Structures are given as C-alpha cells and as structure tokens.
Amino acid sequence: MQEEIINAVLQKKDVLALLPTGGGKSVCFQVPALMTEGLCIVISPLIALMKDQVESLRRKNITAFSIHSGMNRREVINTLKVAGESNCKFLYVSPERLETSLFKEYLPSFTINLIAVDEAHCISQWGYDFRPPYLRIATLREELPGVPVLALTASATKEVQGDICEKLTLPLTSLQRRGEKEWEIFQQSFERANLSYSIFNVDVKINKIKEILQKVPGSSIVYCRNRKRTKEIADLLNMQGIDADYYHAGLTSDERNKKQEAWISNKTRVIVSTNAFGMGIDKPDVRTVIHADVPDCLENYYQEAGRAGRDEKKSYAVLLYTHKELNELKLLPDVHFPVLEKIREVYQSVMNYLQIPSGSGEGNYYDFDITDFIKKFKLDAQLVVHALKALEQEGLVSFNEQVFLPSKVAFSTNKELLYDFENANPDLEPVIKILLRTYPAIFDQSVSIHEKTIAFLIKKEPDAIIIALKKLHSFGIIQYIPQKDSPQLYFIQNRIKAEDLAINQTNYKKRKERYEKRIALLLEYVNAAVQCRSQFIANYFGDENAKPCGICDNCLKQKNTDLSKEEFENIHQQIVQIITSNSIDATQLLQHLPNIKKEKAWKVINHLQAENILVVDKNGIVKTK
C-alpha cells in the first residue's frame, strides 16, 4: 500500500496508515517529502530510532537532523538554525519538544511540506501506550495550516483509529472545505502467510525453548517479562550449547549496541530480551520469536511476534504459558492502576529521594536509579513503575530508561592562564588543543563533546581522554560533565505537595476498563482451541477479511482431524477388526494403527463411543457393543 499512501499524501490529504511491523512505514513519508519543496517534520517518541533514521538518511546524502529530550537549549538552537539555513529535508522531533517556545520561535523559518507522526497510537488515551505529549501535535497543526498529516502505526484497534483521527483533526473553519472526507485510512492486511503462530502450556519453559531452537535453525528472539529472566534464560541456553546473549534497558548504550550488532551480524544466534529490544531493527531473517512469558496485550504480542520472517520465508511465533500466569494476568489491572493514595506515596518518596524543594524542578533532568530508589524506600517495584506511569499520563513527570545525555565541556579559565597551564602540563596540551580546534564555541559556552572522536584525532584510547578531561576539571581549567546513559526523570511541572496531587479519575477509570478488556481478549486468544490464530489477531485489529492461515497450531490441528467419509469408514473397519480379535486397551489400540494420525483415530473412537458402537469396560478394555 506504500504507493497509494504516497499518492494520498501528495494530494495533501490527511492519512492514517496501518502497516504491520516491517511494513516499510518510513518510505511512506520519505518519498513524498523528497518529491516536494521544503522539509518534513517527523514526530517520534524513540530517541534511538530517530538517531538510526537520521544516520541512515545522511548515508544517502539526504540532510536530516533530530531534536529530542536530553538536548540543552544551546544544542537545540544550533540544530534549528542549521536546519533552517540548510537544504534540510527531515527534522525528527520528540513530542515533548513541540510546544516549547524555542521550537515555536524557529518554526516560521521552515517551509514544511508534511507532518509525519510515527507510533500514532500513542495519542489515544484508550490505546495500550498513551503518551500525553502526543496531544500537542494538534497545536502544531494550528501553526501550520494546510500542511497534511501522515499518521503511522503498526497496531491500532478501530476505537483507537477513530481516536487518532479525532485528536489530530483541526476544528473546521470557514477556510476549510466542508463535506469532504477528512481522513484517508489505509490498512494493510494483518495476515502473514509465512508466519506460523502456536501456543504451548508448559511447566518447564527452558526445555520447550531448547526444543524449538533445536528443531528450527536460524536467528531467534526470546522475549521475557523482566531483566533478571533475560540473563537466566541466556545462561541456560549457553549451557545447552545454544549461542545466546541477553539485552535490556538497564545495560549501558555501548553494551546494548555491541549485543545488538553481534545478533544482527549473526555472531550471536539468540537474543533473550525484554520488550526494550527490536524497535526499528531491520533484520529480515529471524526464524523464531519465542515469548517465554505472556505479554499483557495483543498489540505488544503482534508487534513483537511480527519481527519473525520479514524475508517472507517460513517462520514461527511461539507463546509459552502456565495456568498460574493466566490467573496472574487477571489481577494485573489493579496492579497497573494503583489507587491515588499509593500514587501520592510514590510521588512523595521520589521527591525525598531526589531532594527537590517544593515549587522547583520544572524543565530539569534528574538521574533516577529506580532499583536503588525501590531498595531505599522499601517500595513494591510494580507499584513504583505504574505510579510513575500515572504521573506521566497526568503531565507531571516523564521517566525514560534510555535518555542519552552527551558529555559536556566548558572552559572555566581565560586564555592567558590557559597558555601558562599548557606550558606547565605538556602531557595535557594535546587534549586542550584538540578541544579548541574541534569545538570553536567552547570558550564561550558549554558544548557537547565525543570522547571517542577526540581519541581518534590524537590517536589515543578513549579511557586516556576521559582521564585527561577529569584532570583538567580537577585543575579548574574546564568544567567536564561525563555523558549520562542512566535512566532520567524529567520534571514537566514543579514539585507540588503530595496531598495536592490529583488525577483525572474519570479518564483513569476508563483507561483501566479498556486495559481489563485487552487482557480478557488476550486470554481468549491464548485459550482459543479452534479459531485460526492469525485470523483472531486480524479480527482484533478490525481486519474482517482475513482467511484462516492454514499453518498455525489450531489450523494444523483442524487439518489433522478433518476426515473424509472414506477415511472414517476405513479407520472404523480397522478398529472393529482389531478389537474383535484382541483384548486390548485404548493405548494399545492406537499402536495397532501405525499409519493413521493419532488425532484422526481418536476422532473415530470418540464418535463410535458416542454412538454406543464401542464401549470401554471397568478394566479399560475397548469392546464392540
């Protein structure tokens, strides 16, 4: 559907495009933006994905920049200036940057041809990943009348689709043409002809994971619910001779990049991960995606499972569960939506932990080690995570586990003293010189630096550069703030008294009800014994035309038990002959039918019992009536 979407955008229509994971969403805004004068604003919540796409475009000699949380005022100004004065075609912006006075100030300097909204389901309160900053996009549209919007998502139910369109639509004015269809909606089929879905109820999951990986060669992802399990399962697989590594948001940026690269290049066969892994990764040859734990909604499951088989070759999406897990899922709504008193308790504890005075904090980032916080305040981990989510959805704070804040340097001495210092410390002179040459504005302001670049330029190891920068800082020559790759808590509003903290109870209750509904449908999917799994997922997302896939566990079960009249008669006759001449129980009876599928044999036996043609006596012996 890429061509139809591109043509609709070129006709200046507002477009909602639902394309599955790996469906080529970026092409849908990149092509029309390159065909039109001006630049495209791309709104995305994922900093890592922004960086990847900007680098990818630049490798193709297409000018692109990004503005995201973690950048200071000076960096934002420089980026906006360069973007406005160059032939910039794509400006990637995180949603929380949209309403800042700085962004609005520079907006008139751009000729904007399109607003592309990635992960558009985040705008809906009723979706599975609501993010309040997305609601600001409508305000941006008011500043850019006549500029079309392309909203993109991989997974949105009919209700969420309607909400996306409503939230991104400007109120009708006299200048707008009435009676015209406001949105063009394109929905690619949710069917994946090469992807076989299956579900297993197992007591020992590692044994089943090992069995699957031994049966199906090739690259694999194993998804787990928490970080601890990723390492446990990876270690167990390595002990079984299966090359595996683990990945989660708690690792440093370098660690994540190395692990990801090793897996992409097939140096590592299996990556065991939380759902922090996979977004934006283009690896077409993943043969299996195994969920070692049950996710809490079909949206997440569909996106994660859909990372298998993008090369259109036969692949498998396997979900493992226990009955205990399913019972725990039913309790999740109360965990995910804590009561107001508990949210206030977490809020107060966070303020105490960060030592933020009342009436301050707005616009600042704070290092927030959530594990240390939970330990010190003896709080339940699940409560903390979901209380922070509630505070985020009320627009008070924003917690991000993967905010990257680059290293900063500013000179804190004058040029005369610096000259004397260089003469007295010749070992530090090369670093000082390279800072001055590489970052021209460094004497006037704090600038972002990259230690690896400096190391490359003066042919030293990055660790040696960091030691030199710390020395310069201790001598008072520079102010050096090393890069931060730790979780950050960003304050959208100043600290208030915990007792004054309020949340919109009506919307909070509605979100909880919809979450309960999503869990109920997920449980229905897990327990489905007959319906095609691919068809079930497609119907969930409003694709009513999906046909049975023929390759999921339920479809295969159906095939195995479909009997023609001739087959039924043949099996019936064989059974009667065997039990007439032998005293035999049901298990032995099946052994006497080696060329007949067990499922079909049972189907005939059950039918004959129901018709009272066969009976089983108290000793378990099968006899004819």
GINORTA-V919445 format. One record per run of one state. SS is the DSSP state (H for helix, E for strand, - for the rest). FROM is the first residue (numbers start at 1). TO is the last residue. Records with the same first field share a line. If there is no record, write none. Layout:
BEGIN
SS=FROM-TO / FROM-TO
END
This chain:
BEGIN
-=1-1 / 11-13 / 19-24 / 36-38 / 44-46 / 60-63 / 68-72 / 86-89 / 94-94 / 98-100 / 108-111 / 118-119 / 124-131 / 144-148 / 154-157 / 168-182 / 188-194 / 202-204 / 216-218 / 224-226 / 240-243 / 248-252 / 265-269 / 274-285 / 292-297 / 306-314 / 322-322 / 337-339 / 355-364 / 368-369 / 378-380 / 394-396 / 401-404 / 406-406 / 412-414 / 425-425 / 439-439 / 444-446 / 450-450 / 458-461 / 475-477 / 482-483 / 485-487 / 492-497 / 501-504 / 528-532 / 541-552 / 562-564 / 582-583 / 592-597 / 611-613 / 617-620 / 625-625
H=2-10 / 25-35 / 47-59 / 73-85 / 95-97 / 101-107 / 120-123 / 132-143 / 158-167 / 205-215 / 227-239 / 253-264 / 298-305 / 323-336 / 340-354 / 370-377 / 381-393 / 415-424 / 426-438 / 440-443 / 451-457 / 462-474 / 498-500 / 505-527 / 533-540 / 553-561 / 565-581 / 586-591 / 598-610
E=14-18 / 39-43 / 64-67 / 90-93 / 112-117 / 149-153 / 183-187 / 195-201 / 219-223 / 244-247 / 270-273 / 286-291 / 315-321 / 365-367 / 397-400 / 405-405 / 407-411 / 447-449 / 478-481 / 484-484 / 488-491 / 584-585 / 614-616 / 621-624
END
